[in-house]
Amino acid sequence: MIDGKTLLVTGGTGSFGRMFVELALTRHEPKRIIVFSRDELKQHDMRLQLNDPRVSFFIGDVRDRERLYRAFRAHVDVVVHAAALKQVPACEYNPFEAIKTNVLGAQNIIDAAIDCGVPRVLALSTDKAVNPVNLYGATKLCAEKLFVQGNAYAGASVTRFSCVRYGNVVGSRGSVIPLFLEQKRSGKITITDRRMTRFWLTLEQGVELVVNCIGAMHGGEVFVPRIPSMSVMDLATAIAPGCRIDVTGIRPGEKLHEVLVSSDEARRTIAVADMFVIKPEHATWDFNWEGHEPLPDGFEFASNTNDRWLTAEELLGLSQAA
């Protein structure tokens, strides 16, 4: 679905955006990639690094509807929406800003895509959108709802919206692994609770998932990959063996365990190959995912009850690959 197409990536200079652009250029044959982001320096650095005439750079903010309309009118075939405020403490301290970017920005993407005739829009979400306990998760839940029901607003037009929801990215900015590596130098690392578990995948796996879902989407799905879990204690001992571990206590807005498919969502979720597909509750548009295995009653895809767990060796392999 991306060969010969014009792609636009919001948040294109972020960790995901950079990896998406690099892999799209090396593994596929896009006609053009538009990097849409706010930071001119990051765009400059990325332009020098890639040095590819198929990539163009568009300074803009998803809060700015007119700028989005201008960008989307460039005969865009696929939008990958990765722009967001993602740091939990920053969103708690700046709630108005989080809502403007993560919620109102999502609305702007939807309106611009429908009005400009963009055929496919795939938005990135997070496990923190499931039963959210912090503002970041709440804004991403709202964004998911907007993108799913954006298909009803699109009506008979060509535009379709879907979401991809996944867990923690190994080695990404702000994740716990770089923190552990930094603390390792002092011989002491800190964790908030010994019982804590998380889902993990690499940035490359996230990008490949998004590419696959662009081709698979009908409009209205939330795609969830079947990814492994790891306890924070196993993570700590794998990254910093022999270091002293201090427990600081769980932080506000933090969960012991994350959930990617809740038991309520499972009633409308099907198992498809290596992922789950959460179907929309109220699909007034053409939507059909027949012939796939429904999930059993009471199913929940949670990090503490996952049937696949990362070993220390697997985690170190993922960290090196990242």
C-alpha positions as CSV (number, residue, x, y, z in Angstrom):
1,M,0.0,0.0,0.0
2,I,3.0,2.4,0.1
3,D,4.8,1.6,-3.1
4,G,4.3,4.3,-5.6
5,K,2.3,6.4,-3.0
6,T,2.8,9.8,-1.5
7,L,3.1,9.4,2.3
8,L,2.8,12.1,5.0
9,V,4.1,11.5,8.5
10,T,3.1,13.9,11.3
11,G,5.7,14.0,14.0
12,G,8.1,12.9,11.3
13,T,11.3,13.9,13.0
14,G,10.5,11.9,16.2
15,S,11.8,8.5,17.0
16,F,9.1,6.7,15.2
17,G,8.9,9.1,12.3
18,R,12.6,8.9,11.5
19,M,12.6,5.1,11.6
20,F,9.4,4.9,9.5
21,V,10.9,7.2,6.8
22,E,14.2,5.3,6.7
23,L,12.6,1.9,6.4
24,A,10.0,3.1,3.9
25,L,12.9,4.4,1.7
26,T,15.1,1.3,2.0
27,R,12.5,-1.5,2.0
28,H,9.7,0.0,-0.2
29,E,9.3,2.3,-3.2
30,P,7.2,5.3,-2.1
31,K,6.7,8.0,-4.7
32,R,7.2,10.8,-2.1
33,I,7.4,11.2,1.7
34,I,6.4,14.4,3.4
35,V,7.8,14.9,6.9
36,F,5.4,17.2,8.8
37,S,6.8,18.5,12.1
38,R,7.5,21.6,14.2
39,D,11.3,21.5,14.6
40,E,13.3,23.1,11.8
41,L,16.6,21.9,13.2
42,K,15.6,18.3,13.4
43,Q,14.3,18.6,9.8
44,H,17.6,20.1,8.7
45,D,19.6,17.3,10.3
46,M,17.2,14.7,8.9
47,R,17.5,16.2,5.4
48,L,21.3,16.0,5.5
49,Q,21.2,12.4,6.8
50,L,18.8,11.1,4.2
51,N,19.8,13.1,1.2
52,D,17.0,11.7,-0.8
53,P,15.0,13.7,-3.3
54,R,11.8,11.7,-2.6
55,V,11.7,13.2,0.9
56,S,10.3,16.8,1.5
57,F,10.0,18.7,4.7
58,F,6.9,20.7,5.9
59,I,7.1,22.8,9.0
60,G,3.8,22.8,10.8
61,D,1.8,21.8,13.9
62,V,-1.2,19.5,14.0
63,R,-2.9,22.2,16.0
64,D,-2.9,24.4,12.9
65,R,-5.8,23.4,10.7
66,E,-4.9,25.6,7.8
67,R,-1.3,24.3,7.7
68,L,-2.6,20.7,7.7
69,Y,-5.0,21.5,4.8
70,R,-2.1,23.0,2.9
71,A,0.1,19.9,3.4
72,F,-2.7,17.4,2.7
73,R,-3.5,19.0,-0.6
74,A,-0.2,17.7,-2.0
75,H,-2.0,14.6,-3.4
76,V,-1.3,12.6,-0.3
77,D,-2.3,8.9,-0.4
78,V,-1.5,7.8,3.2
79,V,-1.1,9.8,6.4
80,V,0.7,8.2,9.4
81,H,-0.2,10.3,12.5
82,A,2.6,10.0,15.0
83,A,2.7,13.6,16.4
84,A,1.7,13.8,20.1
85,L,2.8,15.0,23.5
86,K,3.8,11.7,25.1
87,Q,5.6,12.4,28.4
88,V,3.2,11.5,31.2
89,P,4.5,14.2,33.7
90,A,4.6,16.9,31.1
91,C,1.0,16.2,30.1
92,E,-0.1,16.3,33.8
93,Y,1.7,19.6,34.3
94,N,0.5,21.1,31.0
95,P,-3.0,19.6,30.5
96,F,-4.4,22.2,28.1
97,E,-1.4,21.7,25.9
98,A,-1.8,17.9,25.9
99,I,-5.5,18.3,24.9
100,K,-4.7,20.8,22.2
101,T,-2.1,18.5,20.5
102,N,-3.4,15.0,21.2
103,V,-7.2,15.6,21.0
104,L,-7.8,18.7,19.0
105,G,-4.9,17.9,16.8
106,A,-6.5,14.5,16.0
107,Q,-9.8,16.3,15.1
108,N,-7.8,18.6,12.7
109,I,-6.2,15.6,11.0
110,I,-9.6,14.0,10.5
111,D,-11.2,17.1,9.0
112,A,-8.2,17.8,6.7
113,A,-8.0,14.2,5.5
114,I,-11.7,14.1,4.6
115,D,-11.9,17.5,3.0
116,C,-8.6,16.9,1.0
117,G,-9.6,13.3,-0.1
118,V,-6.7,11.4,1.6
119,P,-7.6,7.7,1.2
120,R,-5.9,6.3,4.3
121,V,-5.0,7.6,7.7
122,L,-3.4,5.4,10.4
123,A,-2.9,6.9,13.9
124,L,-0.5,5.7,16.6
125,S,-1.9,4.9,20.0
126,T,-0.6,3.4,23.2
127,D,-1.5,0.8,25.9
128,K,-2.0,3.7,28.2
129,A,-5.2,4.5,26.4
130,V,-6.8,1.4,27.9
131,N,-8.5,2.2,31.2
132,P,-6.4,5.3,31.5
133,V,-5.1,6.6,34.8
134,N,-3.3,9.7,33.6
135,L,-4.0,12.5,31.2
136,Y,-1.8,11.2,28.4
137,G,-3.7,8.0,28.3
138,A,-7.0,9.8,28.5
139,T,-6.1,12.0,25.5
140,K,-5.0,9.0,23.5
141,L,-8.2,7.2,24.3
142,C,-10.1,10.3,23.0
143,A,-8.0,10.3,19.9
144,E,-8.7,6.6,19.3
145,K,-12.4,7.3,19.6
146,L,-12.2,10.3,17.2
147,F,-10.3,8.3,14.5
148,V,-12.6,5.3,14.7
149,Q,-15.7,7.4,14.4
150,G,-14.0,9.6,11.8
151,N,-15.1,7.0,9.4
152,A,-18.7,7.9,10.0
153,Y,-17.9,11.6,9.3
154,A,-16.1,10.5,6.1
155,G,-19.3,8.7,4.9
156,A,-19.1,7.7,1.3
157,S,-15.8,9.5,0.7
158,V,-12.6,7.7,0.0
159,T,-11.1,8.5,3.4
160,R,-10.7,5.8,6.0
161,F,-9.2,6.0,9.5
162,S,-7.7,3.3,11.8
163,C,-5.4,3.1,14.8
164,V,-2.4,1.0,15.9
165,R,-2.0,0.5,19.6
166,Y,1.2,-1.0,21.1
167,G,3.3,-0.9,24.3
168,N,6.8,0.4,25.3
169,V,9.4,0.8,22.7
170,V,12.9,-0.6,23.5
171,G,15.4,2.2,23.8
172,S,13.1,5.0,22.8
173,R,13.5,8.5,24.3
174,G,12.1,8.6,27.8
175,S,11.9,4.8,28.2
176,V,13.3,3.1,31.3
177,I,16.1,1.3,29.5
178,P,18.2,4.4,28.8
179,L,17.5,5.4,32.4
180,F,18.8,2.1,33.7
181,L,21.9,2.3,31.4
182,E,22.7,5.8,32.8
183,Q,22.1,4.7,36.4
184,K,24.2,1.5,35.9
185,R,27.4,3.7,36.0
186,S,26.7,4.5,39.7
187,G,26.1,0.9,40.7
188,K,22.5,1.6,41.7
189,I,19.3,1.7,39.8
190,T,15.8,2.7,40.9
191,I,12.4,1.0,40.2
192,T,9.0,2.1,41.4
193,D,7.6,-1.4,42.2
194,R,9.0,-4.9,42.0
195,R,5.7,-6.3,40.8
196,M,5.5,-4.1,37.7
197,T,5.3,-5.5,34.2
198,R,5.3,-4.0,30.7
199,F,4.8,-4.9,27.0
200,W,7.9,-4.4,24.8
201,L,8.7,-4.2,21.1
202,T,11.4,-2.5,19.0
203,L,11.0,0.6,17.0
204,E,11.6,-1.4,13.8
205,Q,8.8,-3.8,14.8
206,G,6.5,-0.9,15.4
207,V,7.2,0.5,11.9
208,E,6.7,-2.8,10.2
209,L,3.4,-3.2,12.0
210,V,2.2,0.2,10.8
211,V,3.2,-0.6,7.2
212,N,1.3,-3.9,7.4
213,C,-1.7,-2.3,8.9
214,I,-1.9,0.4,6.2
215,G,-2.4,-2.4,3.8
216,A,-4.8,-4.4,6.0
217,M,-7.1,-1.6,7.3
218,H,-10.7,-1.4,6.2
219,G,-11.4,1.7,8.4
220,G,-12.4,1.7,12.1
221,E,-10.1,-1.0,13.5
222,V,-7.7,-0.7,16.4
223,F,-4.8,-3.0,15.6
224,V,-2.9,-4.6,18.5
225,P,0.2,-6.6,18.0
226,R,0.8,-9.8,20.0
227,I,4.0,-8.6,21.7
228,P,5.8,-10.1,24.8
229,S,6.0,-8.8,28.4
230,M,8.7,-8.5,30.9
231,S,8.8,-7.7,34.6
232,V,10.7,-4.6,35.6
233,M,12.8,-6.7,38.0
234,D,13.9,-9.0,35.2
235,L,14.5,-6.0,33.0
236,A,16.6,-4.3,35.7
237,T,18.8,-7.4,36.3
238,A,19.2,-7.9,32.6
239,I,20.3,-4.4,31.8
240,A,22.3,-3.7,35.0
241,P,23.4,-7.1,36.5
242,G,25.0,-6.8,39.9
243,C,23.7,-3.3,40.6
244,R,21.8,-2.5,43.8
245,I,18.1,-1.9,43.2
246,D,16.2,0.7,45.2
247,V,12.4,0.8,45.2
248,T,11.1,4.3,45.2
249,G,7.3,3.7,45.2
250,I,4.8,3.8,42.3
251,R,4.4,7.3,40.8
252,P,1.1,9.2,40.2
253,G,-0.4,8.2,36.9
254,E,1.5,4.9,36.8
255,K,0.0,1.4,36.6
256,L,1.5,-1.9,38.0
257,H,0.5,-3.6,34.7
258,E,-0.6,-2.4,31.3
259,V,-3.4,-3.7,29.1
260,L,-3.5,-3.7,25.3
261,V,-7.0,-5.3,24.9
262,S,-9.4,-4.9,27.8
263,S,-12.0,-7.6,28.7
264,D,-14.8,-5.3,27.5
265,E,-13.0,-4.7,24.2
266,A,-12.4,-8.4,23.8
267,R,-16.0,-9.0,23.0
268,R,-15.6,-7.3,19.7
269,T,-12.0,-8.4,19.0
270,I,-10.8,-11.0,16.6
271,A,-7.4,-12.8,16.4
272,V,-5.7,-12.3,13.1
273,A,-2.3,-14.0,12.6
274,D,0.2,-12.1,14.9
275,M,-2.2,-9.4,16.1
276,F,-5.6,-8.7,17.5
277,V,-8.1,-6.5,15.6
278,I,-10.6,-4.5,17.8
279,K,-13.7,-3.8,15.7
280,P,-15.7,-0.6,16.0
281,E,-18.8,-0.6,18.2
282,H,-20.9,1.5,15.9
283,A,-19.8,1.0,12.2
284,T,-22.2,2.9,10.0
285,W,-19.7,2.5,7.1
286,D,-18.8,-0.5,5.0
287,F,-16.8,-2.7,7.4
288,N,-16.1,-6.5,7.1
289,W,-13.7,-8.7,9.0
290,E,-15.3,-12.1,8.6
291,G,-13.8,-15.6,8.9
292,H,-11.4,-14.9,11.8
293,E,-11.3,-16.4,15.3
294,P,-13.2,-14.5,18.0
295,L,-11.6,-14.2,21.4
296,P,-13.0,-16.3,24.3
297,D,-15.2,-14.8,27.0
298,G,-13.3,-13.0,29.7
299,F,-10.1,-12.6,27.6
300,E,-7.8,-9.7,28.4
301,F,-4.4,-9.0,26.9
302,A,-2.5,-7.7,29.9
303,S,1.2,-7.5,30.5
304,N,1.0,-9.6,33.7
305,T,-1.1,-12.4,32.2
306,N,0.6,-12.5,28.8
307,D,1.4,-16.0,27.4
308,R,4.8,-14.8,26.0
309,W,7.6,-13.4,28.2
310,L,10.9,-11.9,27.2
311,T,14.1,-13.6,28.5
312,A,17.1,-11.5,29.5
313,E,18.9,-12.7,26.3
314,E,16.0,-11.7,24.1
315,L,15.8,-8.3,25.7
316,L,19.5,-7.7,25.3
317,G,19.2,-8.7,21.6
318,L,16.3,-6.3,21.1
319,S,18.3,-3.5,22.9
320,Q,21.3,-4.0,20.6
321,A,19.0,-4.1,17.6
322,A,17.5,-0.8,18.7
